[in-house]
Amino acid sequence: MGKQAIDGVRKNAFARDPKTLLIVGVDEVPGVDEPRKHPLYEDPARLVIDDAMVRNIMHYGVIEPVVVTTDARSVVVVDGRRRVLHAREANARLHERGQPEIAVTCIVRQGEEGDLMGVMVATNSIRLDETPLQKARKANAMLIRGMSEEQVALAFGVTTASVKAWQSLLSCAPEVIAAVETGKAPASVALSLSKLPKGRQAKTLDELLSAGGGKVKTKEAKAASKGDEKPGVVAPSKREIAAVLDHMKARVESEVKRGEFHELEEVIKALEWARGDREAYGAIAYALRTKKGAK
């Protein structure tokens, strides 16, 4: 018996035609009637063929083994969907040229649905640039199947706080989720708005988008989501206060010239105080004390 190439535990690996390796969401898998509900489902829209990867596989083959699971009827890919799809395309081109086709090395991984889903997430979500919504939906599917937040966090390589945040993201009103999907608002904005009742989230988002010229910042969304503030109203900046202050001062000067006075001085003092002028506080306090009915 020949000596092993390296020291270590020998494990079973198999070389198979990539067409015999089934991908949930792409291929018809025996016994899988609703692919989207299967724990190993992957959105086929993300599995785009890359010509450079196909040419690489035609020359070198599939270097990294794929992980599969088996039942009595099929071999299903757990990790390595893109490699399998690209190997299929590579073989189609090699066949046209009359050249030998390649086989894909597979390692079998058996386990419960949750464990296999965790393997899929661990090997794909960390590797690919997934959006927060994509991760949130995968995490939610894992939680529905009975995995704990700790197990989901471990699979994604994040903290349980991130898992909780993803759940909050999915709890947003449909309009807010749609805004995140279309790029109108970042996920951080949706997370801030999730603190509001669903009935107010869409209206608040519309107000913020209108005020920001079609864009909304996380800071503004946080301010709008505070319980003690009116939804959609953001505290003015010092620059905005300064602009209003200049306008009010000009009005006071105009009224003084005409011999009129409408208590605008108090408004000016209030704006100066809001801008950071602490000397104006005394004037405001005095004005409040002298108001009729003030104690």
Secondary structure, DSSP 8 states (H G I E B T S, - for coil): ----SSSS----EEEE-GGGEE-BTTB--TT-S-GGGSTT---GGG----HHHHHHHHHH---S-EEEEE-SS-EEEEE-HHHHHHHHHHHHHHHHTT-----EEEEE----HHHHHHHHHHHHTTTTT--HHHHHHHHHHHHHTT--HHHHHHHHTS-HHHHHHHHHHHTS-HHHHHHHHTTSS-HHHHHHHTTS-HHHHHHHHHHHHHHTTT---HHHHHHHH-TTS-TT-----HHHHHHHHHHHHHHHHHHHHTT---SHHHHHHHHHHHHT-TTHHHHHHHHHHHSTT--
